[in-house]
């Protein structure tokens, strides 16, 4: 179990480094991304007005994250999700993000858009795990839901439905 946690944490660290530092760290994972010096940071955009193609590992990972979050939303809304439950949710999100990153097969432009979404998701996940002392854990859940919504708006995923934050 300790090895699995270490491997997952290592993959998440690599994903975070990739999202933070760009091509160099991400290439260490086996991805070749070209970023011109001084280039603008990646932004959310469509592919000539259409959603980006997704692959099976991305769809599976995002579906698992959505399902995990959605299952806990009623307790989050009631203020009844405990520390251990937030930690379990955070671990599930960490594992799925690590899987998405390690199996990335998207074209470079789509990959850049995905990086923006994953960066927001990672930030939200850190908050829901209690790593941001200035924010409530529930605010992290909201950020993860927003990232899932952005994913649905920017990537093809048949049958995708983002979780709703409505009570």
C-alpha positions in Angstrom: 0.0 0.0 0.0 2.8 2.4 0.8 4.4 1.7 -2.5 1.1 2.4 -4.4 0.8 5.7 -2.5 4.3 6.6 -3.4 3.8 5.7 -7.0 0.6 7.7 -7.2 2.1 10.6 -5.4 5.1 10.5 -7.8 2.8 10.4 -10.8 0.8 13.3 -9.5 4.1 15.2 -8.8 5.2 14.5 -12.3 1.8 15.7 -13.7 2.0 18.8 -11.5 5.5 19.5 -12.7 4.4 19.0 -16.3 1.5 21.4 -15.9 3.7 23.9 -14.1 7.0 23.7 -16.0 5.9 22.6 -19.4 7.7 20.4 -21.9 10.8 19.5 -20.0 9.1 17.7 -17.1 6.4 16.3 -19.2 8.8 14.9 -21.7 10.3 12.9 -18.8 7.0 11.0 -18.8 7.5 10.1 -22.5 5.6 13.0 -24.1 7.3 15.3 -26.6 5.8 18.8 -26.4 7.2 21.7 -28.1 6.8 25.1 -26.4 8.4 28.1 -27.9 10.4 30.3 -25.4 8.2 33.2 -24.4 5.1 31.5 -25.7 1.8 32.3 -24.0 0.5 29.9 -21.4 -2.0 27.4 -22.8 -5.7 28.5 -22.6 -9.0 26.8 -22.9 -10.1 26.9 -26.6 -12.0 24.7 -29.0 -10.6 23.0 -32.0 -11.7 25.4 -34.8 -15.1 25.7 -33.1 -15.4 21.9 -32.3 -14.6 19.9 -29.2 -11.2 18.1 -29.1 -11.1 14.4 -29.6 -10.5 12.3 -26.5 -9.2 8.8 -26.0 -10.4 6.0 -23.9 -8.0 6.5 -20.9 -9.1 10.1 -20.7 -12.8 9.3 -20.9 -12.4 6.6 -18.3 -10.4 8.7 -15.9 -12.8 11.7 -16.1 -15.8 9.5 -15.7 -14.4 8.0 -12.6 -13.6 11.4 -11.2 -17.1 12.6 -12.0 -18.7 9.6 -10.4 -16.6 9.9 -7.3 -17.4 13.6 -6.9 -21.1 13.2 -7.7 -21.5 10.5 -5.1 -20.2 12.8 -2.4 -21.9 16.1 -3.5 -25.0 15.6 -1.3 -22.8 15.3 1.8 -20.7 18.2 0.7 -23.8 20.3 0.3 -25.0 19.4 3.8 -21.6 20.0 5.3 -21.4 16.4 6.3 -18.3 15.2 4.4 -15.7 14.3 7.0 -11.9 14.7 6.8 -11.4 11.0 6.0 -14.1 11.1 3.2 -12.4 14.2 1.7 -9.1 12.4 1.9 -10.6 9.3 0.1 -12.0 11.5 -2.6 -8.7 13.3 -3.0 -6.9 10.0 -3.3 -9.3 8.8 -6.0 -8.9 12.0 -8.0 -5.1 11.7 -7.6 -5.1 8.2 -8.9 -7.3 9.0 -11.9 -5.2 12.1 -12.8 -2.1 10.0 -12.7 -3.7 7.5 -15.0 -4.8 10.2 -17.4 -1.3 11.7 -17.5 0.5 8.4 -17.9 -1.7 7.3 -20.8 -1.9 10.6 -22.6 -2.2 10.1 -26.4 -3.8 13.4 -27.4 -2.5 15.6 -30.2 -0.4 18.4 -28.8 -3.0 21.2 -29.1 -5.6 19.1 -27.4 -3.1 18.1 -24.7 -2.4 21.8 -24.0 -6.1 22.4 -23.4 -6.3 19.3 -21.2 -3.3 20.7 -19.1 -5.4 23.8 -18.3 -8.3 21.6 -17.1 -6.0 19.3 -15.1 -4.2 22.2 -13.5 -7.5 23.5 -12.2 -8.5 20.0 -11.1 -5.3 19.5 -9.2 -5.6 22.8 -7.5 -9.2 22.0 -6.4 -8.1 18.5 -5.3 -5.3 20.0 -3.1 -7.9 22.3 -1.5 -10.4 19.5 -0.9 -7.6 17.5 0.7 -7.0 20.4 3.2 -3.6 21.5 1.7 -4.9 25.1 1.4 -5.5 26.3 4.9 -7.1 29.5 3.7 -9.9 27.7 1.8 -12.7 25.4 2.8 -12.5 21.9 1.5 -15.9 22.3 -0.1 -14.4 25.1 -2.3 -12.0 22.5 -3.7 -14.9 20.3 -4.7 -16.5 23.3 -6.4 -13.2 23.8 -8.3 -13.0 20.2 -9.3 -16.6 20.3 -10.6 -15.8 23.4 -12.6 -12.8 21.6 -14.2 -15.1 18.7 -15.0 -17.6 21.1 -16.6 -14.8 22.7 -18.7 -13.7 19.2 -19.8 -17.3 18.5 -21.0 -17.3 21.8 -22.9 -13.9 21.2 -24.6 -13.6 17.5 -25.2 -15.7 14.9 -27.1 -17.1 12.4 -24.6 -20.3 10.7 -25.6 -22.9 10.8 -22.9 -20.9 13.2 -20.7 -22.8 15.0 -18.0 -21.0 17.2 -15.6 -22.0 17.1 -11.9 -24.4 19.8 -10.8 -23.6 22.0 -7.9 -27.3 22.8 -7.4 -28.7 21.7 -4.0 
